[in-house]
């Protein structure tokens, strides 16, 4: 099993409770598009939805939002779809997560308490702070381009 596949499995298991469904779909779609548009081809929304097992209208809305934020390019029309350039492929998964869900996964309290801080910690504050840092590091160091590299071209099963 490749290191990238192990990373994806680990991240899915650890972050399942922390990522919104919208964010999960966004990550899976962006990885799929990054893998399949590296030769310059546009990937249509029907294909993306089918390959990640997502409702078509829902993923279209998510990807249009990410397109407006310059994470990928979109084109309308018969031959339209989505494309991720080499420059856009340098985007980290942390950037996508923050664009969709905000920074609560990397900054918030593990219990959701607004008053939790270093000065006023909740019972899990220090442990959770370390876990947040590790997740920030994993997602921040993983870019879409890594899913395009020759050693990582094994197609990931992106359906749930």
N, C-alpha and C positions, 0 to 999 in steps of 0.2 A: 504494500500500500504506500503510495507516495506521501511525502511530508505534507503536501498541500491538501490532499484528501483527509489526512489525519487532522490537520488544522481545521478544515471545514467541519468535520464531524464534531470535534471538540467545541468549536464555537457555537454550532447549532445546539448542542446539548446544554452548554453553560448559559447561553443567552436567550434561550427560548422564553423564559419568563420575563426577560427584560425588554425585548423588542416587540413593538406593536406588529400586528399582522400586516399592516401597510409597509412597515420597514422590512419585514421578512420578504414580502413579495418584491419590494424594490431591490434588495440585495440579490435575490435569485435572478431577477430579470436583467439587472446590470451585468452580472457574471455571465449569463447566457449570451447577451448581446456582445459583450467584450470578446468572448470566445469565438463567436460566429461572424463578427463583422471585421475581423482583423485584416481581411483581404479587400476591404473597402465596400463590401456588399451591405445593402440595407436589409434589415430584418423586420418583417412585417409583424404587426401586433397579434394577428391570429396565431402565428408560429410561436411567438413569445408566450402567449397565454397557454397554448397547448403544451409547450415544453416545460413550463413551470407549474402547470395545473392551477391556473389562476383565472378568475372571471375576466373576460376580455375587456369590458368597459372599465373595470376597476384598475387593471394594470395599465390601460391606456391613460387614464387620468393621472396615475402615479408617474408614469414616464414623461407625460407632457409637463408635469410640475418639475421634474428633474431636468428636462430639456430647457425650460425657462431659466433654470439656475445654472445652465451651461455644463452639466455633467455628461450630456450626450447631445447628439444632433438628431433632428427629426425632419422628415420630409413628407408632405401630404401627396395624395394622388394615387393612381393605379400602381405605380412602382415605388411608392413611398414606404416609409418605415423608420427604423431607428439605426443609428450608427455611432460607434465610439471610436474616435480618432486615437492615434498613439499618444497625443498630449493628454486627452481626456482619460485615457487608460492609466495614467499616473495617479489618478484619484484614489485615495485610500478608502477602505470600507468605513472607517471612522467618519470621513467627510460625508458619506452618503447617509449614515445613521444620524448624524447631527442635522443634516438637511431635512430629514423626514421626522425624526422623533425629538429633536433638540438634544441638549447635552446632559439630560437627566441621568442617562445610563453611566456617564463618566463623571458626573459631579454630585448626583443626588444621594440622599440617605437611603440605606437599604430597607428601612421600614417606612419610608415616605414621610418622615417627620420634617417639618419646615424649620424647627428649632435646633436640629442636630448640627453640630459643628465641632471643630477641634476643641474649642473652649467649653462646649456643652454637649459631649458625645452621648449617643444612645448606646445601649448594651453591645451592639454589633459594629459600632462605628469603625474601630481600628481594623478589624478583620475585613469589613466590607470596603474600606478605603483601599486596602491592599488589592483586593479582588478587582475593584474598579480600575486601579492603575494597571493591572495585568491585562484587563480587557481593552483598555485604551491603547496599550502597547501592541497587543495582537492585531486589533482592527486598524490602528494607525500605521503599522508597518506592512500591512497587507494591501496591495494595490490591485486594481483590475488587470493591470498588465501582467501580473504574475499568473493569471489564469490563461494568458495567451502564450506564454513561453513554451518552447519546444518540449521540455520535459514534463510540462503540465497540460498537455493537450488532450489528455484522457478526459473524455466528456464526463462531467460530474452529473450525477442523478439529482436534478434540481426540483423534482416533484416531491410533494409531501404525501 
